[in-house]
Amino acid sequence: MAPAVLAGIAGCLAGLFPVLRDWVRVVRAWAGIMGVTADGLPLIERTPGTRGPFLTAGFNGGGFSWAAIAGRVVADLVCGRSPGFDLAPFRPGRVAEGGTAWSNPFTAGKRSAVVGAPALAGPG
């Protein structure tokens, strides 16, 4: 993680929790790749034309909050059961079909990785 980014995060936290300013010291930081989709929805589907594997990715940094239901959905799919709701909004193919846009301040102005797809909508 770049020192400037770490300093910015520390400044934000100090602003939110001023009592911690003199008590807490960052000793280590980690950063990684966050799976982000063009429309903010995860990708959940059995790999087409196979009996598996299953794709479950792109939770846009919210994987922990989705974990229980995503696990249940995949378990139902593996066991040949219906998850009880329409999974069409989570099909990976929707991104290639175009028309997916997500008004998210963290991705404002970024281009979709799909060739020919529109730029992602910014906030407001």
C-alpha positions as CSV (number, residue, x, y, z in Angstrom):
1,M,0.0,0.0,0.0
2,A,1.4,3.4,-1.0
3,P,2.4,5.6,1.9
4,A,0.2,8.4,0.7
5,V,-2.8,6.0,0.6
6,L,-2.0,4.8,4.1
7,A,-1.7,8.3,5.4
8,G,-5.0,9.2,3.9
9,I,-6.7,6.3,5.5
10,A,-5.1,7.1,8.8
11,G,-6.2,10.7,8.6
12,C,-9.8,9.7,7.8
13,L,-9.9,7.3,10.7
14,A,-8.4,9.9,13.0
15,G,-11.1,12.3,11.9
16,L,-13.8,9.7,12.6
17,F,-12.4,8.6,15.9
18,P,-10.3,11.5,17.3
19,V,-9.9,9.7,20.7
20,L,-7.7,7.1,18.9
21,R,-5.4,9.7,17.3
22,D,-2.7,9.3,20.0
23,W,-3.5,5.7,21.0
24,V,-3.4,3.8,17.8
25,R,-0.4,3.3,15.5
26,V,-0.6,1.5,12.2
27,V,2.2,-1.1,12.2
28,R,1.2,-3.1,9.1
29,A,-1.1,-2.7,6.1
30,W,-2.3,-5.1,3.4
31,A,-3.9,-4.3,0.1
32,G,-5.2,-6.7,-2.6
33,I,-7.3,-7.0,-5.7
34,M,-11.0,-6.4,-5.2
35,G,-13.3,-8.1,-7.7
36,V,-15.5,-5.4,-9.1
37,T,-18.2,-5.9,-11.7
38,A,-19.6,-3.3,-14.1
39,D,-23.0,-3.2,-12.4
40,G,-22.1,-4.0,-8.8
41,L,-23.6,-7.4,-8.7
42,P,-21.6,-10.6,-8.2
43,L,-21.2,-13.4,-10.7
44,I,-22.8,-16.6,-9.7
45,E,-23.3,-19.5,-12.1
46,R,-22.3,-23.0,-13.0
47,T,-19.7,-22.9,-15.7
48,P,-21.8,-23.2,-18.9
49,G,-21.6,-26.6,-20.6
50,T,-20.1,-28.4,-17.6
51,R,-21.2,-30.2,-14.4
52,G,-19.0,-27.8,-12.5
53,P,-17.1,-25.8,-11.5
54,F,-19.2,-22.9,-10.2
55,L,-18.2,-19.3,-10.6
56,T,-18.9,-17.2,-7.5
57,A,-16.9,-13.9,-7.6
58,G,-17.0,-10.2,-8.0
59,F,-18.6,-9.2,-4.7
60,N,-17.2,-5.7,-5.0
61,G,-15.5,-5.8,-1.6
62,G,-18.7,-7.1,0.1
63,G,-17.8,-10.8,0.1
64,F,-18.2,-11.2,3.8
65,S,-21.7,-9.8,3.8
66,W,-22.7,-12.1,0.9
67,A,-20.9,-15.2,2.1
68,A,-23.8,-17.0,3.8
69,I,-26.3,-16.6,1.0
70,A,-23.7,-17.2,-1.7
71,G,-22.7,-20.4,0.0
72,R,-26.3,-21.5,0.3
73,V,-27.0,-20.7,-3.4
74,V,-23.9,-22.7,-4.5
75,A,-24.7,-25.6,-2.2
76,D,-28.3,-25.7,-3.7
77,L,-26.8,-25.6,-7.3
78,V,-24.3,-28.3,-6.5
79,C,-27.0,-30.5,-5.1
80,G,-29.3,-29.9,-8.1
81,R,-31.8,-27.8,-6.0
82,S,-33.4,-24.5,-6.9
83,P,-32.0,-21.7,-4.7
84,G,-35.6,-20.4,-4.5
85,F,-35.1,-17.2,-6.5
86,D,-34.1,-16.0,-10.0
87,L,-30.3,-16.0,-10.5
88,A,-30.5,-14.2,-13.9
89,P,-29.2,-10.9,-12.4
90,F,-26.0,-12.7,-11.4
91,R,-25.2,-14.4,-14.8
92,P,-21.7,-13.6,-15.8
93,G,-22.8,-13.3,-19.5
94,R,-24.8,-10.1,-18.7
95,V,-21.6,-8.1,-18.7
96,A,-20.6,-9.2,-22.2
97,E,-24.1,-8.4,-23.4
98,G,-23.6,-4.7,-22.4
99,G,-25.9,-2.3,-20.8
100,T,-24.5,-2.9,-17.3
101,A,-23.7,0.3,-15.4
102,W,-23.3,1.0,-11.7
103,S,-23.3,4.5,-10.2
104,N,-20.6,3.9,-7.6
105,P,-18.3,6.7,-6.4
106,F,-15.4,4.2,-6.2
107,T,-15.6,3.4,-9.9
108,A,-16.8,6.8,-11.2
109,G,-15.4,7.5,-14.7
110,K,-13.6,4.2,-15.1
111,R,-14.1,2.2,-18.3
112,S,-15.6,-1.2,-18.3
113,A,-13.1,-4.0,-19.0
114,V,-15.5,-5.3,-21.7
115,V,-14.5,-4.0,-25.1
116,G,-17.2,-1.7,-26.5
117,A,-19.0,-1.4,-23.2
118,P,-20.0,2.1,-22.1
119,A,-18.1,3.9,-19.4
120,L,-19.4,3.3,-15.9
121,A,-21.8,6.1,-14.7
122,G,-20.4,8.4,-12.0
123,P,-22.2,9.6,-8.9
124,G,-25.1,11.9,-9.1
